[in-house]
Amino acid sequence: MDEEELFATRNPTAIGRVLRSSTAGFVIGCRVGQLSVPSFGCLVKAQPVDSGEAIYGLIYNMNVDDDPLVRRLVLAESPPEAVVNDQRQNRLLPIEMSVLSVGYTRSGGQVYHGLPPRPPLNLDPAYLCFKEDEINRFTSRLGYLRLILRTVDTPVPVDQLLVAHIQDIYRLRNYDVDWALAVINEVIELLRSNYETLVPVLEAIGEAMPELGGRLNLGVNGHVR
């Protein structure tokens, strides 16, 4: 069993390890084989080994850098498939996933929505959050949305990140319409004075989640119904 297989066996939901971090977020490095599950907008966590603490965040960018071999292969007319596959599986550089920190837990397990007291350390394992109890526990309160919206005018694509995250959690919460509408109402409330951001966000949500239909229409109080 090689190192990657051993890591996957011990960490069945692990999607990589922390490359670098700060209080505001962290970057996960992974192999191509670990890229099939995580996606833009997913809720993930970095968790030190043998620790009850965890730092939660949303994937807002996925970056695949080139390397010297890729640059040579790009110029080849028909590179052998075996060579392409070998390069992908044995890359010299990891695929990077940038994560926006939106919450954390301490040893007691209580969830806090806010920036963590400390960032994760290099090589801490990172996990995809998909278990129903964990998803419900983290998203039952909506305070973490403020941290997403505070990134307006930064490289974080706020409108698309919100849409992708809402879609993903909506599915993981078994298509809980009440939760989705509560999130949208919270976004409206938080962006009430910023229509330049609010309107594109609501339009994107409406296009991405047509199953909500007319319930996305604004009422007289500015909320969805």
Secondary structure, 3 states (H helix, E strand, C coil): CCHHHHHHHHCCCEEEEEEEECCCEEEEEECHHHCCCCCCCCEEEECCCCCCCEEEEEEEEEECCCCHHHHHHHHCCCCCHHHHHHHHHCCCCCEEEEEEEEEEECCCCCEECCCCCCCCCCCCEEEECCCHHHHHHHHCCCCCHHHHHCCCCCCCCHHHHHHHHHHHHHHHCCCCHHHHHHHHHHHHHHCCCCHHHHHHHHHHHHHHCHHHHHHHCECCCCCEC
